[in-house]
Amino acid sequence: MEMLWFWLVSVMVAVYAVLDGFDFGAGILHHVVARTDSERRQVLRSIGPLWDGNEVWLLAAGGSLLLSFPRVLAAGFSGFYLAMFMVVWTFMLRGISIEFRSHMTDKLWRAFWDFLFTVASALLPVLLGAALGNVVRGVPLDETGYFNLPLFTHFRTQNPVGILDWYTVLMGVFVLATVSNHGALFLAWKTESVVSERARKIALPLSVLTTVLAGVVTLATAQVSPTIYAQLPHAPLAWIALVIVAFGLVAIFAGQLRGKPLLAFVGSGAFMLGLLAATAACVFPVMLRSTLNPDWSLTAYNAATNHYGLMAGLGWWCLGFPIAIAYFVVLFRLHRGKVKANEGEGY
């Protein structure tokens, strides 16, 4: 049961990364692919009906983590206290930027919120990527299950470590490039006219950059956390996930070279899902690795709630998950087709 919940939480995190990743990317490229107010509203309309629903998966993952592995959530919230506030404030800035920019027609007002939208959209993947880097690298978890990290120390991966070091910053840059590419492919598929053309032109260089950075991050991870790759021969799910990664990369480039933006966008989603699944398979059962003593690490087995709680939660999860999937299927179907800039205000 503990293994099942480990994968349920991992799946919801991966789904969140793919779904919210494309609207992060659209925000990052907001000023690149859209030059006029009409074009920027076209970008906003492409993600407008979707972005807040995408964030539900992050809440679902957090709720599932609280239900199944409360010790991991407690340790993570206390240890990453400063980082959590940065993430929450950036989420808030991004949300109000989308909603407030069309409340007035003043050019300075809209330029201000457009700027905040771009900055917040870029900061979030960097922060979330750095968080993933901390999970892979490990944290100074003591025997009581507590740790506290400053923002940075000496930028090395040896203790005393901070939230930011060369590896976590590299991971943040990789995630930034990945979601930028994901957003460019989404805009190339979802929009039309000059916005779509600009997105197509920038997507191919971003795809190359993402592929190169994926290789660099793989080598860096082997240096920072060699135990992950030691697990690879004993993790068949990781091999399946790596096949998905390879399929995703082929689809990304084939879709762009053949003029099939939807294929490229789906390939980008598969690439992200595969990478996260392979990472989860290689770190299992460890959820928070202690850099002080491996025996103090929090795992899916020593941090899980009792069996009754896991079984009761599974019943509710089996009820809620299909409803969430159905909601997104209906949402994407209702808003299918290319997006044009509307003549009025708002999105």
N, C-alpha and C positions, 0 to 999 in steps of 0.2 A: 504493500500500500504506500509506503514511503517513496519507493521508486516511481510509482504512478503519479503521485502528487508533485514530485520533482519535475517530471516531464509535463504535467499539466501547467505548472507555473512557467516553465521554459517556453512552452508553446504560446502562451498568452503574451509573454514578453516579445517573442519573435514576431507574432502577428502585429503587435503594436509597432515594432520597429519598421515593418514593411508598410503598414498603412499610414502611420504618422510621418514616416520617412519621406514620402513623396510630397506632402504639403510643407514639411521643413525645407525640402529642396526647392519647391516653388517659391517660398519666401526668400531663400538665400539668393536666388537668381532673379528676384523681382525687378531689380533695377537694371539687370543685364538684358533680359528678353523683352521688357516693356519700357517704352520711352515716353509715351503720352498717358494722360489720365485714363483715356478709353482703354488703352492696352493694359494698364495696371488693373483696371476693374475686370478685364477679361481674365487675368491671372487669378484674381480673387474669386471670380465666379467659378473658376474651375475647381477650386478647393472649398468654396463657401459652404456647400451643403454637407461636406464630408469631414472637415478638420476637427470639429468638436466631438463628433461621433467617434473618430479615430482614437481620441484620447481616452475614451471609455475603456479601451483595452489595457491601458496603463493602470487605471483604477481597479480593473478586474484582477490584474496580476498582483497588485498590492494587497487587495482584499484576500485573494487566495493564499498569498504568502503569510498574511496574518493568521488565517485559519489553520494552515497546515504546518508552517514553520515559524511560530511566533518568536522564538529565540533569535533567529536570523534577522527578522525584521527589527526587533528591539536593538540588537547589536548594531545593525546597519544604520538605523536612525540616530542613535547616540554617537556613533563613530563618525558618521558623515554629516553631522549637524550643520556645519557651515555650508557644505556643498548642497545639502537639501534646501536650505533657504535660498541659495543662488538659483537653483533649478526652479523652485516655486515662483520666485519673483520674475524669472525670465518667462515662464509659462504665462504669468499674468500679463506681462508687457506685450507678449505676442498676441494674446487673446484680445486685449483692449485695443491694440493697434488695428486689428482686422475690423473690429466693430465700430471704432470711433472715427476712422479716417473719412467716412462719407457722411458724417453728421453735419459737416459744413462744406461749402464749396470753395472756401478760401484756399489759395494755392499753397501758402505757407503752412496752414493747418494740415493739409494733405501730405505735403512734403515731410513734415515732422513725423507723422504717424507711419508713413511709408519707410522712412529711415529706421524707426524703431522696429518695425516689422522685419526688415532685413537683418538688423543687428541681433534681435532676439532669436530669429530663425537660425542664424549662424551659431550663436552661443550655445543653444540647447544641444545640438548633436556633439559639440566639443565637450560639454559637461557630461553628457550621458556616455560618450565614448571614454572619457577619463574614468568614469565610474566603472565601466566594463574593464578597463585596464587595471583598476585597483582590485577587482575581483580575481582577475587572472594572476596578477602579481602576488597578491596576498596582503594582509593587513596585520598590524601588531596586536593581535587578539591575545589577551592574557587568560589565565586559568579560570577567571570569573566570567568569561564571555564578554569582556568590555574592551574597547579600544577608543582612542581619540586621536584624530589626525589633524595636524595644521594644514594650511593651504599648500605650503611647500617647505622643504628643509634645504637639502644640498643638491636636489635634483638627481640623486642617484637612487637605485632600486634597493639599496641595502639600508637596514635600520640605522638611524631613525628615518623613516620614510614620511612623506607628506602625500596629500591628495594628488599633487602635481609633481611628476618627475619626468625624465626624458621619455620613459616608456609610456606613461599614461597620456602625456601630451601627444606623442606619436599616434597612440590609439585614437585620441580625440580628433587629430587631423585626418586620419584614415576614415573615421565615421563621417566627418564633415564632407570629405570628397565623395564618399559612397552615397550619402543622401542627396548631395548636390546633383550627382549623376542620375539618381533615381527620380528626382524632381524634374530634371531636364527631359528625361524620357517620358515622364508623365505629361508634361506640357506639350511635347512634340506630338503626342498621341491625342491629347484632349482638346487642344486649342487649334485655331486655324489662322491663316494669313501670316502676317509678318512675325507674330509671336511664336507660332509653331516653327517657322523657318529659323528664327534665331535660336530657339531651343534645340533644333536638330543640329545646327552648326556647332553649338557648344557641347553637345552631348558626347560626341565621339572623342574629343580630347579628354573630357572628364572620365570616360570609360577607360581610356588608356591609363590615365593617372590613377584611377581606382585599382586597376589590375596591378600596376607597379607597386603601389602602396600596400596592397594585400600581400605581395611577396616580401616586402620589407618588414611588415608587421609579423609575418610568419617566422622570419629569421630572428627578429627581436624577441618574440615569445619563447623561442627555443633557448635563448640565452637567459631570459628573466625567470622563466618557469619551465625547466626541462622535464619536470614530472608529467606535464600535460602530454608530451609526445611519447613518454614512456607508457602511457595508458592506451595509446592508439592501437597497438596490436590486439588489445583485449576489449576493444570497443567497436563491435560490428556496426552499430548505429552511426558511428562517426564516419565509417567508410561509405555508408549510404548517403550521408549528408555531403561528403566530399564529391560524390557523383553528382548530386544536385547542384553543388557549386560549379562544377565543370559544365554541366548543362546550362546553367544560368549565364556563364561567361560566353559560351558559344552563341546562345540566343541573343545576348546583348549586342554582339558585333554583327551577327547574321541579320538581325532585325534592322539594324541601322544601314548596313550595306545594301540590303535588298529593299529598303524603303517600306518596312513593316514596323511602324513604331510600337504597336501593341505587343508584338513578339519581343521587342527589345525591353519594353517596360516589364512584361511578365518575367523575362530572363533576369532583370535586375532584382525583382522580388525573390526569385528562386535563389539567386546568389546570396542575398542577405539572409534568407531563411536557412540555407545550407551552412553558412559560416557560423551562425548562432547555434544551430543544432550540433554541429561538429564540436564546437567549444563546450557545450553542455555535456555531450557524451564523454569528452575527454576529462572534464573536471569531476564528473560524478564519482562518488557521492558527496564530495566536498562542496559546500556552498559558500563558506567564508574560510579561506585558508589562513592559518596563523603563521606569520613569519618568525615568531618567537619560539614556538614549539609545535610541530605538526600534530601532536596529541591534543592540543587545545583547539584545533580547528572545529568549526561547526559543520556537521554533515547532515545529509537527509535522514540519517538514522538517530543521531543523538540530539537533534534539534526539532524533531517532529512532535506534534501534539499526540494525544493518545489515539488508540485505534478507533474508538467510538466516534471521536470528533472527525477523524479522517473519513470514516464511512458516512456520517451524516452530511459532511460537506460535499462528498462525492454525489450524493443524491441531489442536492441542490444544484451542483455544477452541471449535472446531466440534464437538469431542467432548464437552466439559464443559458448554457452555451448554444444549443440549437436556436433559441430565440434570438440571441445576438447575431448568429450567422444569418438567420432569415432576415433580420433587420437590414444588415449590410447588403444582402443580395437584392432586396427590394429597393434600397437607397441607390445603389449603383444602376439598377435597371431604370428607375425613375429619371435619373440624371444622365442617361446614356447619350452618346452623340457628342459632336463638337460643340465647344462653348464659344459664343460670340459675346462681345461687349454690349451690355444693354444700353438703351438710350437714356434711361432715367438714372436716379441715384442708387445708392446701396451697392450690392455686389454687381 
